[in-house]
């Protein structure tokens, strides 16, 4: 949850950008950006892997199909992802390489501690060093994770 000074800073920034005619058109056309940080580290990284090297619309479609493979009575968690059949994952639109990356990520989260309480004490460099160990997570993904999660 944002505090009042953060909300004022965002509003002030948007007001400042509206002074430019081209930016004003864009601001009026598109909704205000969502700056809410994601809290589920596994799901955030999973989404990043699925979206790698795909257009937004195609990636969103594949991601939704993938999420629908998880039983409605379960959560999208590492254990449930590890149970998924690779052929079903392939039918959702994931490439064989991304299936391996998703499974690597799920295996990492299933067998290692990477929880909010641990991560909050780590530096960006420590987080990067930890996540880079997961095949399928590169520096760009880590940088996006650090910014948005």
N, C-alpha and C positions, 0 to 999 in steps of 0.2 A: 504494500500500500504506500502510495506516495504521500510525503508530508506536504504541507501547504506551500513551503518555499520551492519545492520541486515543481509543483503545479504552476506557481507564478512564473518560474523560470521558463517553462515550456510555453506558457501563454505569451510571455514577453518575447521569446524567440520567434514565435509565429507572427506576432504583431510587427516585429522588426522586419521579417521576411516579406510581409504583405506590402511594404513600402515599394518593393520592386514590382513593376507591372507584370512581368512574366511569372514571377513567383506567386503573385496574387491570383493569377488565373489558375495555377496548379493547386494552390491552397483551397480555392473555392471549388475546384473540380473534384478533388480527392478528400477523403476523410482525414482527420488528424491522425498521425501515426500512433500506433499502440506501443507505448514504451514499457508495458508491464513485463517484468522479467519472468521467465519460465522457472518453475520450481522443481520439476521432475527431470533430473539430469539424464537418466536413461532415455526417456521419451524424446527429449530435446536432441540428443545425439543420434538417436534412431531416425528421427525426422530428417536431420541433416544428411545422413547417409542416403536415405531414399531420394532426397532432393538433389543430390550431387549430379551435376552435368545433365540436368533435365530442365525443360521449360517448366514454369510454375504450374501451369494447368495440367500438364501430363504427370508431373510429380505428385500433385495433389490427388489426382485420380488413382494413381498407383498406391499412394499412401493410404487412401481410404479403403481400397480393396484389401490391402495388407492388414489394416486394423480390423476389418470385418472377418478376417480369418480367426481372430481371437474370440473364443466363446463369450457370449454376452454376459455370462455369469462370472467371468474372470476380468482381471485388469490387464492392461497392456504392460506387462512386467517381464523381466528377463526369463523367468522360469517358463512362462507361457510361450514366449518366442522360441525358446529352446525345444519345446515340444512340437513345434510346427514342422510338418513335412516339407522338405525342400521343393517337391513338385507342386504343392499347393502354393508355396511362396512364389514359384516361377509363374504359375497361372495368374497370380495377382499382378504380374508385370515386372517383377524384380529380375534383374539379370543374375546369372550364376555368380558373378563376382560380388554383386551387392548382397546376395543371399549369404555368402561366406562372411562378408563384412558385418551384416546384421547379427549373424550367429556369433561371430567373434565378440561383438559388443555385448550381446546378451550373456555370453560365457564370462566375460570380464566382470560385469555387474553382478552376476550370480556368485562369483567366487572371490570378489575383492570388496573392500569397503571404500566407497566413494560417495559418502553421504554429506548432506548439507553441513552438519557440525564439523566434519573433517575438512571439507573444502573451504569453509569460511576462514580457516586458520592458515590456508596455503597461499603462497604467492602465485601470481600469474605464471611465473616460470615453473614452479613446482606442479601446478595443474597441467601445464603444457607437457612437461616431461612425463607425467603420469599417463595422460591420454594418448600421446603419440605412440605409446607401446601397443595400442590396440590397432591391429591391422584393419585399415579402412578409415582410420581417423588421421587426417593430415593436419598440417599447420593451419591451413585456411579454416578447417572445421573447428579447430581449437580456438582460433581467433574469434569466430562467430559465436562459439559457446561462451567465451569470456565476455563478449559484448552483450549478448542477449539472454544469457542464462545466469 
